[in-house]
Amino acid sequence: MRRIAITGHRGLPPDAEARIDRAVRARLEPLRGRLIGLSCLADGADALFARAVLDLGAPLEAVVPAERYRDGLPSAHHPVYDALLARARLVHRLPHIDSTARAHLEAGRYMVDHCDELIAVWDGRPARGPGGTADIVGYAHAAERPTAVIWPEGARR
């Protein structure tokens, strides 16, 4: 089984989200039957990836950065988060209470440390804060973890 983790932007515009969803699914399809997905299940790239993993019939492992992680997600995303978390085969809970940048950075590093490949839904720009997508991509590169960057041409966030 190949363990694939996700890092990526949140708050994606609808047109970019649809193209990213197609690209993520195209990347995962060849691994059907040989894939385990790791995701923090946040809105945006994390949730798109988690749905694609489950739609392929693959096991999903959730990484929860902090006890209050869900509280920091948009309230409109709570039902999606809850449904994805309920379908996770395994839940890895990090020992943080508050959903801080440090907790998110550690969750990203945890996923890189426990995967065979990282998919990054990333526009190539610096992180907006500690633990952002660019930080996780940098960590993956330093760890020599294979990383596939997905960002549709012309997409903006």
DSSP file (Angstrom, degrees, kcal/mol; ACC not computed):
  #  RESIDUE AA STRUCTURE BP1 BP2  ACC     N-H-->O    O-->H-N    N-H-->O    O-->H-N    TCO  KAPPA ALPHA  PHI   PSI    X-CA   Y-CA   Z-CA
    1    1 A M              0   0    0      0, 0.0     2,-0.5     0, 0.0    34,-0.2   0.000 360.0 360.0 360.0 139.4    0.0    0.0    0.0
    2    2 A R  E     -a   35   0A   0     32,-2.6    34,-2.4    29,-0.2     2,-0.7  -0.882 360.0-143.4-101.4 124.9    1.2    3.5   -0.8
    3    3 A R  E     -a   36   0A   0     -2,-0.5   113,-3.2    32,-0.2   114,-1.5  -0.800  20.6-173.9 -92.7 116.0    0.6    6.1    1.8
    4    4 A I  E     -ab  37 117A   0     32,-2.9    34,-2.4    -2,-0.7     2,-0.3  -0.939   2.3-166.7-114.7 129.2   -0.3    9.5    0.3
    5    5 A A  E     -ab  38 118A   0    112,-2.4   114,-3.0    -2,-0.5     2,-0.4  -0.754   8.9-140.1-111.7 161.2   -0.7   12.6    2.3
    6    6 A I  E     + b   0 119A   0     32,-1.3     2,-0.3    -2,-0.3    34,-0.2  -0.938  20.1 171.1-122.6 142.1   -2.2   16.0    1.4
    7    7 A T  E     + b   0 120A   0    112,-2.1   114,-2.7    -2,-0.4     2,-0.3  -0.974  27.3 125.4-137.2 147.3   -1.2   19.6    2.1
    8    8 A G  E     - b   0 121A   0     -2,-0.3    38,-0.2   112,-0.2   114,-0.2  -0.983  51.3 -58.0 174.3 173.8   -2.9   22.5    0.4
    9    9 A H        -     0   0    0    112,-1.6    36,-2.4    -2,-0.3     2,-0.2  -0.273  36.7-147.1 -73.7 152.8   -4.7   25.7    0.4
   10   10 A R  S    S+     0   0    0     34,-0.2    34,-0.2     1,-0.2    -1,-0.1  -0.635  75.4  41.8-106.6 170.1   -8.1   26.4    2.1
   11   11 A G  S    S-     0   0    0     -2,-0.2    -1,-0.2     1,-0.2    33,-0.1   0.900  76.5-177.3  60.6  43.5  -10.7   28.8    0.8
   12   12 A L        -     0   0    0     -3,-0.2    -1,-0.2     1,-0.1   145,-0.1  -0.503  31.2-109.5 -75.5 139.6  -10.3   27.8   -2.8
   13   13 A P     >  -     0   0    0      0, 0.0     4,-2.8     0, 0.0     3,-0.3  -0.401  32.7-113.8 -62.5 146.8  -12.4   29.7   -5.4
   14   14 A P  H  > S+     0   0    0      0, 0.0     4,-2.1     0, 0.0     5,-0.2   0.856 114.4  51.0 -54.5 -40.6  -15.1   27.4   -6.9
   15   15 A D  H  > S+     0   0    0      1,-0.2     4,-1.5     2,-0.2     5,-0.1   0.911 114.4  43.4 -66.9 -39.4  -13.6   27.3  -10.4
   16   16 A A  H  > S+     0   0    0     -3,-0.3     4,-2.9     2,-0.2     5,-0.2   0.892 110.0  57.5 -69.5 -38.7  -10.2   26.4   -9.1
   17   17 A E  H  X S+     0   0    0     -4,-2.8     4,-2.7     1,-0.2    -2,-0.2   0.908 105.5  49.8 -59.0 -43.4  -11.7   23.8   -6.6
   18   18 A A  H  X S+     0   0    0     -4,-2.1     4,-1.9     2,-0.2    -1,-0.2   0.908 113.8  44.9 -63.4 -41.9  -13.3   21.9   -9.5
   19   19 A R  H  X S+     0   0    0     -4,-1.5     4,-2.1     2,-0.2    -2,-0.2   0.881 113.5  50.1 -70.4 -37.2  -10.1   21.8  -11.5
   20   20 A I  H  X S+     0   0    0     -4,-2.9     4,-2.9     2,-0.2     5,-0.2   0.911 107.7  54.1 -66.2 -41.7   -8.1   20.8   -8.4
   21   21 A D  H  X S+     0   0    0     -4,-2.7     4,-2.3    -5,-0.2    -2,-0.2   0.926 109.8  47.2 -57.2 -46.1  -10.6   18.0   -7.6
   22   22 A R  H  X S+     0   0    0     -4,-1.9     4,-2.2     1,-0.2    -1,-0.2   0.906 113.2  48.6 -62.4 -41.5  -10.2   16.6  -11.1
   23   23 A A  H  X S+     0   0    0     -4,-2.1     4,-1.9     2,-0.2    -2,-0.2   0.897 111.1  49.2 -68.0 -40.4   -6.4   16.8  -10.9
   24   24 A V  H  X S+     0   0    0     -4,-2.9     4,-2.0     2,-0.2    -2,-0.2   0.935 112.4  48.5 -62.9 -46.1   -6.2   15.1   -7.5
   25   25 A R  H  X S+     0   0    0     -4,-2.3     4,-2.5    -5,-0.2    -2,-0.2   0.894 110.0  51.6 -62.5 -39.9   -8.5   12.3   -8.6
   26   26 A A  H  < S+     0   0    0     -4,-2.2    -1,-0.2     1,-0.2    -2,-0.2   0.874 110.1  50.1 -64.1 -36.6   -6.4   11.8  -11.8
   27   27 A R  H  < S+     0   0    0     -4,-1.9    -2,-0.2     1,-0.2    -1,-0.2   0.864 117.1  39.8 -68.9 -36.1   -3.3   11.6   -9.6
   28   28 A L  H >< S+     0   0    0     -4,-2.0     3,-2.4     1,-0.2     4,-0.2   0.798  94.9  80.6 -84.5 -30.5   -4.9    9.0   -7.3
   29   29 A E  G >< S+     0   0    0     -4,-2.5     3,-2.0     1,-0.3    -1,-0.2   0.843  86.9  56.6 -50.1 -44.8   -6.7    6.8   -9.8
   30   30 A P  G 3  S+     0   0    0      0, 0.0    -1,-0.3     0, 0.0    -2,-0.1   0.710 104.4  56.1 -63.0 -15.4   -3.7    4.8  -10.9
   31   31 A L  G X  S+     0   0    0     -3,-2.4     3,-3.2    -4,-0.1    -2,-0.2   0.322  74.3 145.2 -96.7   6.9   -3.2    3.8   -7.2
   32   32 A R  T <  S+     0   0    0     -3,-2.0    25,-0.1     1,-0.3    -3,-0.0  -0.190  75.7  12.9 -47.9 128.4   -6.7    2.3   -6.9
   33   33 A G  T 3  S+     0   0    0     23,-0.3    -1,-0.3     2,-0.1    -2,-0.1   0.364 123.6  66.7  84.4  -6.1   -6.5   -0.6   -4.5
   34   34 A R  S <  S+     0   0    0     -3,-3.2   -32,-2.6   -33,-0.1     2,-0.4  -0.090  81.8  98.1-135.0  36.1   -3.0    0.3   -3.4
   35   35 A L  E     -a    2   0A   0    -34,-0.2     2,-0.4    21,-0.1   -32,-0.2  -0.969  40.9-175.6-135.6 139.8   -3.6    3.5   -1.5
   36   36 A I  E     -a    3   0A   0    -34,-2.4   -32,-2.9    -2,-0.4     2,-0.4  -0.996  24.3-148.3-126.1 130.4   -4.0    4.9    2.0
   37   37 A G  E     -ac   4  60A   0     22,-2.5    24,-3.3    -2,-0.4     2,-0.4  -0.806   7.7-161.7-103.3 141.2   -4.8    8.6    2.3
   38   38 A L  E     +ac   5  61A   0    -34,-2.4   -32,-1.3    -2,-0.4     2,-0.3  -0.984  23.2 155.6-120.4 128.8   -3.7   10.9    5.1
   39   39 A S  E     - c   0  62A   0     22,-2.1    24,-2.3    -2,-0.4   -32,-0.1  -0.997  48.3-141.6-152.3 148.9   -5.5   14.2    5.6
   40   40 A C        -     0   0    0     -2,-0.3    22,-0.1   -34,-0.2     7,-0.1   0.503  46.6-133.0 -85.4  -6.7   -6.3   16.8    8.3
   41   41 A L        +     0   0    0      1,-0.2    43,-0.1     5,-0.2    44,-0.1   0.627  48.6 154.5  68.7  17.5   -9.8   17.1    6.7
   42   42 A A      > -     0   0    0      1,-0.1     5,-1.4    31,-0.0    -1,-0.2  -0.207  55.1 -81.7 -67.0 166.6   -9.8   20.9    6.6
   43   43 A D  T   5S+     0   0    0      3,-0.2     3,-0.5     4,-0.1     2,-0.4  -0.311 101.7  23.4 -62.9 155.4  -11.9   22.8    4.0
   44   44 A G  T  >5S+     0   0    0      1,-0.2     4,-2.2   -34,-0.2     3,-0.3  -0.714 128.4   4.3  90.9-137.1  -10.3   23.1    0.6
   45   45 A A  H  >5S+     0   0    0    -36,-2.4     4,-2.6    -2,-0.4     5,-0.2   0.850 127.3  57.0 -57.5 -41.1   -7.6   20.7   -0.6
   46   46 A D  H  >5S+     0   0    0     -3,-0.5     4,-2.4     1,-0.2    -1,-0.2   0.927 111.1  41.9 -58.9 -47.1   -7.7   18.4    2.5
   47   47 A A  H  ><S+     0   0    0     -5,-1.4     4,-2.6    -3,-0.3     5,-0.2   0.891 112.7  53.4 -70.1 -39.7  -11.4   17.7    2.1
   48   48 A L  H  X S+     0   0    0     -4,-2.2     4,-2.1     1,-0.2    -2,-0.2   0.945 112.6  45.4 -57.5 -47.7  -11.2   17.3   -1.7
   49   49 A F  H  X S+     0   0    0     -4,-2.6     4,-2.6     2,-0.2    -2,-0.2   0.928 111.4  51.6 -61.4 -47.7   -8.4   14.8   -1.3
   50   50 A A  H  X S+     0   0    0     -4,-2.4     4,-2.4     1,-0.2    -1,-0.2   0.908 110.5  48.6 -59.6 -43.3  -10.2   12.9    1.5
   51   51 A R  H  X S+     0   0    0     -4,-2.6     4,-2.8     1,-0.2    -1,-0.2   0.915 111.1  50.5 -62.3 -42.1  -13.4   12.5   -0.6
   52   52 A A  H  X S+     0   0    0     -4,-2.1     4,-1.4    -5,-0.2    -2,-0.2   0.914 110.0  50.2 -63.2 -42.5  -11.3   11.3   -3.6
   53   53 A V  H  <>S+     0   0    0     -4,-2.6     5,-2.1     1,-0.2     3,-0.5   0.950 114.0  44.3 -59.2 -50.2   -9.6    8.7   -1.4
   54   54 A L  H ><5S+     0   0    0     -4,-2.4     3,-1.8     1,-0.2    -2,-0.2   0.882 108.6  57.1 -64.8 -38.6  -12.9    7.4   -0.1
   55   55 A D  H 3<5S+     0   0    0     -4,-2.8    -1,-0.2     1,-0.3    -2,-0.2   0.788 103.7  54.8 -63.3 -26.3  -14.5    7.5   -3.5
   56   56 A L  T 3<5S-     0   0    0     -4,-1.4   -23,-0.3    -3,-0.5    -1,-0.3   0.481 119.4-114.1 -82.1  -2.5  -11.8    5.1   -4.7
   57   57 A G  T < 5S+     0   0    0     -3,-1.8    -3,-0.2     1,-0.3    -2,-0.1   0.662  71.0 140.9  78.7  15.8  -12.7    2.8   -1.9
   58   58 A A      < -     0   0    0     -5,-2.1    -1,-0.3    -6,-0.2     2,-0.2  -0.561  58.3 -98.9 -91.1 155.1   -9.3    3.4   -0.2
   59   59 A P        -     0   0    0      0, 0.0   -22,-2.5     0, 0.0     2,-0.4  -0.475  34.1-149.8 -72.0 143.6   -8.8    3.7    3.6
   60   60 A L  E     -c   37   0A   0     27,-0.4    29,-2.8   -24,-0.2    30,-1.0  -0.946   6.5-162.4-115.2 133.9   -8.6    7.3    5.0
   61   61 A E  E     -cd  38  90A   0    -24,-3.3   -22,-2.1    -2,-0.4     2,-0.4  -0.977  13.1-147.9-114.1 127.9   -6.5    8.2    8.0
   62   62 A A  E     -cd  39  91A   0     28,-2.4    30,-3.4    -2,-0.5     2,-0.6  -0.746   3.5-156.0 -95.4 141.0   -7.3   11.5    9.7
   63   63 A V  E     - d   0  92A   0    -24,-2.3    30,-0.2    -2,-0.4    28,-0.1  -0.971   7.8-163.7-115.8 115.5   -4.7   13.6   11.4
   64   64 A V  E     - d   0  93A   0     28,-3.1    30,-2.7    -2,-0.6   -24,-0.1  -0.882   3.8-162.6-103.5 110.5   -6.3   15.9   14.0
   65   65 A P        +     0   0    0      0, 0.0    31,-0.4     0, 0.0     2,-0.3   0.787  68.3   0.8 -65.3 -29.3   -3.8   18.7   15.0
   66   66 A A    >   -     0   0    0     29,-0.1     3,-1.7     1,-0.1     4,-0.3  -0.990  69.4-108.1-158.1 158.0   -5.5   19.7   18.2
   67   67 A E  T 3  S+     0   0    0     29,-2.7     3,-0.3    -2,-0.3    31,-0.2   0.872 122.7  40.9 -57.2 -38.9   -8.5   19.0   20.5
   68   68 A R  T 3> S+     0   0    0     29,-2.8     4,-0.8     1,-0.2     3,-0.3   0.096  80.6 116.1 -98.6  22.9  -10.1   22.2   19.4
   69   69 A Y  T X4 S+     0   0    0     -3,-1.7     3,-1.3     1,-0.2     4,-0.5   0.921  72.4  54.0 -56.6 -48.6   -9.2   21.9   15.7
   70   70 A R  G >4 S+     0   0    0     -3,-0.3     3,-1.5    -4,-0.3    -1,-0.2   0.860 100.7  61.5 -56.8 -37.1  -12.8   21.6   14.5
   71   71 A D  G 34 S+     0   0    0     -3,-0.3    -1,-0.3     1,-0.3    -2,-0.2   0.790 100.9  54.2 -61.4 -28.0  -13.7   24.8   16.3
   72   72 A G  G << S+     0   0    0     -3,-1.3    -1,-0.3    -4,-0.8    -2,-0.2   0.530  92.1  89.3 -85.5  -6.2  -11.2   26.7   14.1
   73   73 A L  S <  S-     0   0    0     -3,-1.5     5,-0.1    -4,-0.5   -31,-0.0  -0.563  97.3 -84.0 -86.5 154.8  -12.7   25.5   10.8
   74   74 A P    >>  -     0   0    0      0, 0.0     3,-1.8     0, 0.0     4,-0.7  -0.327  36.5-126.8 -57.3 137.6  -15.5   27.4    9.1
   75   75 A S  G >4 S+     0   0    0      1,-0.3     3,-0.9     2,-0.2    -2,-0.1   0.828 109.6  61.2 -58.8 -32.1  -18.8   26.5   10.6
   76   76 A A  G 34 S+     0   0    0      1,-0.2     4,-0.3     2,-0.1    -1,-0.3   0.747 103.3  52.0 -65.4 -21.8  -20.2   25.7    7.2
   77   77 A H  G <> S+     0   0    0     -3,-1.8     4,-2.9     1,-0.2     3,-0.4   0.614  83.5  90.9 -88.7 -13.5  -17.5   23.0    6.9
   78   78 A H  H <X S+     0   0    0     -3,-0.9     4,-3.0    -4,-0.7     5,-0.2   0.885  85.3  49.5 -53.7 -45.9  -18.3   21.3   10.2
   79   79 A P  H  > S+     0   0    0      0, 0.0     4,-2.1     0, 0.0    -1,-0.2   0.897 113.9  46.7 -62.4 -36.6  -20.8   18.8    8.7
   80   80 A V  H  > S+     0   0    0     -3,-0.4     4,-2.6    -4,-0.3     5,-0.2   0.945 113.8  47.9 -66.7 -48.0  -18.2   17.8    6.0
   81   81 A Y  H  X S+     0   0    0     -4,-2.9     4,-2.9     1,-0.2     5,-0.2   0.934 112.5  49.1 -56.7 -48.7  -15.5   17.5    8.5
   82   82 A D  H  X S+     0   0    0     -4,-3.0     4,-2.2    -5,-0.2    -1,-0.2   0.903 112.0  48.2 -60.4 -42.8  -17.7   15.4   10.8
   83   83 A A  H  X S+     0   0    0     -4,-2.1     4,-1.1    -5,-0.2    -1,-0.2   0.913 114.3  45.5 -66.0 -42.6  -18.7   13.0    8.0
   84   84 A L  H  X S+     0   0    0     -4,-2.6     4,-0.6     2,-0.2     3,-0.4   0.916 112.5  50.8 -67.6 -42.0  -15.1   12.6    6.8
   85   85 A L  H >< S+     0   0    0     -4,-2.9     3,-1.0     1,-0.2    -2,-0.2   0.896 107.4  54.3 -61.6 -40.0  -13.8   12.0   10.3
   86   86 A A  H 3< S+     0   0    0     -4,-2.2    -1,-0.2     1,-0.2    -2,-0.2   0.795 109.3  48.5 -64.0 -28.1  -16.5    9.4   10.9
   87   87 A R  H 3< S+     0   0    0     -4,-1.1   -27,-0.4    -3,-0.4    -1,-0.2   0.503  84.4 115.7 -91.2  -4.8  -15.4    7.5    7.8
   88   88 A A    <<  -     0   0    0     -3,-1.0   -27,-0.2    -4,-0.6     3,-0.1  -0.444  58.6-149.5 -67.9 135.0  -11.7    7.6    8.7
   89   89 A R  S    S+     0   0    0    -29,-2.8     2,-0.3     1,-0.2   -28,-0.2   0.831  84.5  13.6 -70.3 -33.4  -10.3    4.1    9.3
   90   90 A L  E     -d   61   0A   0    -30,-1.0   -28,-2.4     2,-0.0     2,-0.5  -0.996  67.7-151.9-145.8 141.6   -7.8    5.5   11.8
   91   91 A V  E     -d   62   0A   0     -2,-0.3     2,-0.6   -30,-0.2   -28,-0.2  -0.975   4.9-160.7-121.3 121.9   -7.6    8.9   13.6
   92   92 A H  E     -d   63   0A   0    -30,-3.4   -28,-3.1    -2,-0.5     2,-0.6  -0.900  11.7-164.1 -99.7 116.2   -4.2   10.2   14.7
   93   93 A R  E     -d   64   0A   0     -2,-0.6   -26,-0.1   -30,-0.2   -30,-0.0  -0.900   8.7-144.8-107.4 120.7   -4.7   12.9   17.4
   94   94 A L        -     0   0    0    -30,-2.7     2,-1.4    -2,-0.6   -27,-0.1  -0.481  28.1-108.2 -79.9 156.0   -1.8   15.2   18.2
   95   95 A P  S    S+     0   0    0      0, 0.0     2,-0.3     0, 0.0   -29,-0.1  -0.169  78.4 113.8 -85.1  45.9   -1.3   16.3   21.8
   96   96 A H        -     0   0    0     -2,-1.4   -29,-2.7   -31,-0.4   -28,-0.1  -0.855  47.7-163.0-112.5 150.5   -2.4   19.9   21.4
   97   97 A I  S    S+     0   0    0     -2,-0.3   -29,-2.8   -31,-0.3     2,-0.2   0.888  74.8  51.8 -91.4 -57.4   -5.5   21.6   22.9
   98   98 A D  S    S-     0   0    0    -31,-0.2     2,-1.6   -32,-0.1     5,-0.2  -0.565  84.5-120.0 -88.9 147.1   -5.7   24.8   20.8
   99   99 A S        +     0   0    0    -31,-0.3     2,-0.2    -2,-0.2   -33,-0.1  -0.623  56.1 156.8 -84.3  82.3   -5.7   24.8   17.0
  100  100 A T     >  -     0   0    0     -2,-1.6     4,-2.2   -35,-0.1     5,-0.2  -0.523  60.1-102.8-105.3 170.3   -2.6   27.0   16.5
  101  101 A A  H  > S+     0   0    0      1,-0.2     4,-2.6     2,-0.2     5,-0.2   0.883 123.5  54.6 -58.6 -38.7   -0.1   27.5   13.7
  102  102 A R  H  > S+     0   0    0      2,-0.2     4,-2.5     1,-0.2    -1,-0.2   0.918 107.4  48.9 -62.2 -43.6    2.3   25.3   15.7
  103  103 A A  H  > S+     0   0    0      2,-0.2     4,-2.0     1,-0.2    -1,-0.2   0.902 112.4  48.7 -62.4 -40.7   -0.3   22.5   15.9
  104  104 A H  H  X S+     0   0    0     -4,-2.2     4,-2.4     2,-0.2    -2,-0.2   0.901 110.5  50.8 -67.1 -41.0   -0.9   22.7   12.2
  105  105 A L  H  X S+     0   0    0     -4,-2.6     4,-2.5     1,-0.2    -2,-0.2   0.924 111.1  48.2 -61.7 -44.4    2.8   22.7   11.4
  106  106 A E  H  X S+     0   0    0     -4,-2.5     4,-2.4     2,-0.2    -1,-0.2   0.864 109.9  52.4 -65.7 -35.2    3.3   19.6   13.5
  107  107 A A  H  X S+     0   0    0     -4,-2.0     4,-2.3     2,-0.2    -1,-0.2   0.925 110.1  48.4 -65.6 -43.4    0.3   17.9   11.8
  108  108 A G  H  X S+     0   0    0     -4,-2.4     4,-2.2     1,-0.2    -2,-0.2   0.918 112.9  47.4 -61.6 -43.4    1.8   18.6    8.4
  109  109 A R  H  X S+     0   0    0     -4,-2.5     4,-2.8     2,-0.2    -1,-0.2   0.888 108.8  55.3 -65.1 -38.5    5.2   17.3    9.5
  110  110 A Y  H  X S+     0   0    0     -4,-2.4     4,-1.1     2,-0.2    -2,-0.2   0.933 108.9  47.5 -58.3 -46.2    3.5   14.2   11.0
  111  111 A M  H >< S+     0   0    0     -4,-2.3     3,-0.5     1,-0.2    -2,-0.2   0.920 112.2  48.7 -64.2 -43.0    1.9   13.4    7.7
  112  112 A V  H >< S+     0   0    0     -4,-2.2     3,-1.3     1,-0.2    -1,-0.2   0.925 110.8  51.5 -60.8 -43.9    5.1   13.9    5.8
  113  113 A D  H 3< S+     0   0    0     -4,-2.8    -1,-0.2     1,-0.2    -2,-0.2   0.717 115.8  42.0 -65.8 -20.3    6.9   11.6    8.2
  114  114 A H  T << S+     0   0    0     -4,-1.1     2,-0.3    -3,-0.5    -1,-0.2   0.133 103.1  78.9-116.0  19.8    4.3    8.9    7.8
  115  115 A C    <   -     0   0    0     -3,-1.3  -111,-0.2    -4,-0.1     3,-0.1  -0.831  62.5-145.2-124.4 165.2    3.7    9.0    4.0
  116  116 A D  S    S+     0   0    0   -113,-3.2     2,-0.3     1,-0.3  -112,-0.2   0.654  91.3  12.2 -93.9 -23.6    5.4    7.7    0.9
  117  117 A E  E     -b    4   0A   0   -114,-1.5  -112,-2.4    28,-0.1     2,-0.5  -0.991  66.3-142.6-154.4 146.0    4.4   10.7   -1.1
  118  118 A L  E     -be   5 147A   0     28,-2.8    30,-2.7    -2,-0.3     2,-0.5  -0.942   6.8-155.3-112.4 132.5    2.9   14.2   -0.5
  119  119 A I  E     -be   6 148A   0   -114,-3.0  -112,-2.1    -2,-0.5     2,-0.6  -0.936  14.7-164.1-101.1 128.1    0.4   15.8   -2.8
  120  120 A A  E     -be   7 149A   0     28,-2.9    30,-3.1    -2,-0.5     2,-1.3  -0.951  16.7-160.2-118.4 115.1    0.6   19.6   -2.4
  121  121 A V  E     +be   8 150A   0   -114,-2.7  -112,-1.6    -2,-0.6     2,-0.4  -0.787  45.6 151.4 -88.6  94.9   -2.2   21.8   -3.7
  122  122 A W        -     0   0    0     -2,-1.3    -2,-0.1    28,-0.8  -114,-0.0  -0.988  54.7-151.5-142.5 133.8    0.0   24.8   -3.8
  123  123 A D        -     0   0    0     -2,-0.4    28,-0.1     2,-0.1    -1,-0.1   0.417  53.5-112.1 -84.3   2.0    0.3   28.0   -5.8
  124  124 A G  S    S+     0   0    0      1,-0.3    -1,-0.0     0, 0.0    27,-0.0   0.449  77.4 124.5  84.9   0.7    4.0   28.1   -5.2
  125  125 A R        -     0   0    0      1,-0.1    -1,-0.3     0, 0.0     9,-0.2  -0.518  69.5 -85.9 -92.5 160.7    3.9   31.2   -3.0
  126  126 A P        -     0   0    0      0, 0.0    -1,-0.1     0, 0.0     7,-0.1  -0.188  55.4 -88.1 -60.5 156.5    5.3   31.5    0.6
  127  127 A A        -     0   0    0      5,-0.1     4,-0.0     1,-0.1     0, 0.0  -0.341  24.6-137.8 -63.7 145.7    3.1   30.5    3.5
  128  128 A R  S    S-     0   0    0      1,-0.2    -1,-0.1    -3,-0.1     3,-0.0   0.619  85.5  -6.7 -79.4 -13.3    0.8   33.1    4.9
  129  129 A G  S >  S-     0   0    0    -28,-0.0     3,-1.6     0, 0.0     6,-0.2  -0.963 101.0 -56.7-168.3 167.2    1.7   31.9    8.4
  130  130 A P  T 3  S+     0   0    0      0, 0.0   -25,-0.1     0, 0.0   -26,-0.1  -0.261 121.6  26.6 -55.7 137.1    3.7   29.2   10.1
  131  131 A G  T 3  S+     0   0    0      1,-0.2   -23,-0.1   -27,-0.1     5,-0.0   0.511  90.2 141.8  87.9   5.6    2.5   25.7    9.2
  132  132 A G  S X> S-     0   0    0     -3,-1.6     4,-1.7     1,-0.1     3,-0.6  -0.129  70.2 -88.7 -73.1 175.4    1.2   26.8    5.8
  133  133 A T  H 3> S+     0   0    0      1,-0.3     4,-2.6     2,-0.2     5,-0.2   0.879 125.8  54.4 -54.3 -45.4    1.4   24.8    2.6
  134  134 A A  H 3> S+     0   0    0      1,-0.2     4,-2.5     2,-0.2    -1,-0.3   0.875 106.5  52.9 -60.4 -37.0    4.8   26.2    1.6
  135  135 A D  H <> S+     0   0    0     -3,-0.6     4,-2.1    -6,-0.2    -1,-0.2   0.899 110.6  46.5 -65.0 -39.9    6.2   25.2    5.0
  136  136 A I  H  X S+     0   0    0     -4,-1.7     4,-2.5     2,-0.2    -2,-0.2   0.895 111.8  50.5 -71.4 -39.2    5.0   21.6    4.6
  137  137 A V  H  X S+     0   0    0     -4,-2.6     4,-2.5     2,-0.2    -2,-0.2   0.928 111.0  50.0 -62.2 -43.8    6.4   21.4    1.1
  138  138 A G  H  X S+     0   0    0     -4,-2.5     4,-2.4    -5,-0.2    -2,-0.2   0.900 110.5  49.5 -60.5 -41.0    9.7   22.7    2.3
  139  139 A Y  H  X S+     0   0    0     -4,-2.1     4,-1.9     2,-0.2    -1,-0.2   0.907 110.5  50.5 -64.1 -42.1    9.7   20.1    5.1
  140  140 A A  H  <>S+     0   0    0     -4,-2.5     5,-3.0     2,-0.2     4,-0.2   0.908 110.5  49.1 -63.2 -42.1    8.9   17.3    2.5
  141  141 A H  H ><5S+     0   0    0     -4,-2.5     3,-1.4     1,-0.2    -2,-0.2   0.924 110.4  50.4 -63.8 -43.3   11.7   18.4    0.3
  142  142 A A  H 3<5S+     0   0    0     -4,-2.4    -1,-0.2     1,-0.3    -2,-0.2   0.841 111.8  48.5 -62.7 -32.8   14.2   18.5    3.2
  143  143 A A  T 3<5S-     0   0    0     -4,-1.9    -1,-0.3    -5,-0.2    -2,-0.2   0.417 113.2-122.8 -85.0   0.8   13.0   15.0    4.1
  144  144 A E  T < 5 +     0   0    0     -3,-1.4    -3,-0.2     1,-0.2    -2,-0.1   0.848  55.7 159.1  57.2  36.7   13.5   13.9    0.5
  145  145 A R      < -     0   0    0     -5,-3.0    -1,-0.2    -6,-0.1   -28,-0.1  -0.783  49.8-107.5 -88.6 128.3    9.8   12.9    0.3
  146  146 A P        -     0   0    0      0, 0.0   -28,-2.8     0, 0.0     2,-0.4  -0.321  42.2-167.3 -54.9 133.7    8.4   12.7   -3.2
  147  147 A T  E     -e  118   0A   0    -30,-0.2     2,-0.6   -28,-0.0   -28,-0.2  -0.991  15.6-161.6-133.6 127.1    6.1   15.6   -3.7
  148  148 A A  E     -e  119   0A   0    -30,-2.7   -28,-2.9    -2,-0.4     2,-0.5  -0.941  14.6-151.5-107.7 119.7    3.6   16.2   -6.5
  149  149 A V  E     -e  120   0A   0     -2,-0.6     2,-0.5   -30,-0.2   -28,-0.2  -0.791   9.9-168.8 -94.4 129.9    2.4   19.8   -6.8
  150  150 A I  E     +e  121   0A   0    -30,-3.1   -28,-0.8    -2,-0.5  -130,-0.0  -0.977  24.5 141.2-118.8 120.1   -1.0   20.4   -8.2
  151  151 A W        -     0   0    0     -2,-0.5     3,-0.1   -30,-0.2    -2,-0.0  -0.779  46.0-125.8-156.7 112.1   -2.1   24.0   -9.1
  152  152 A P    >   -     0   0    0      0, 0.0     3,-2.2     0, 0.0  -132,-0.1  -0.285  36.5 -99.3 -61.9 138.7   -4.2   24.7  -12.2
  153  153 A E  T 3  S+     0   0    0      1,-0.3     3,-0.1     3,-0.0     0, 0.0  -0.333 108.3  13.8 -57.4 131.9   -2.7   27.1  -14.7
  154  154 A G  T 3  S+     0   0    0      1,-0.3    -1,-0.3    -3,-0.1     2,-0.1   0.387  91.8 141.0  82.9  -4.0   -4.3   30.6  -14.2
  155  155 A A    <   -     0   0    0     -3,-2.2     2,-0.3  -139,-0.1    -1,-0.3  -0.431  29.1-170.8 -72.6 145.6   -5.9   29.7  -10.8
  156  156 A R              0   0    0     -2,-0.1  -140,-0.2    -3,-0.1    -3,-0.0  -0.943 360.0 360.0-132.7 155.4   -5.9   32.3   -8.1
  157  157 A R              0   0    0     -2,-0.3    -1,-0.1  -145,-0.1    -2,-0.0   0.353 360.0 360.0-128.7 360.0   -6.7   32.2   -4.4
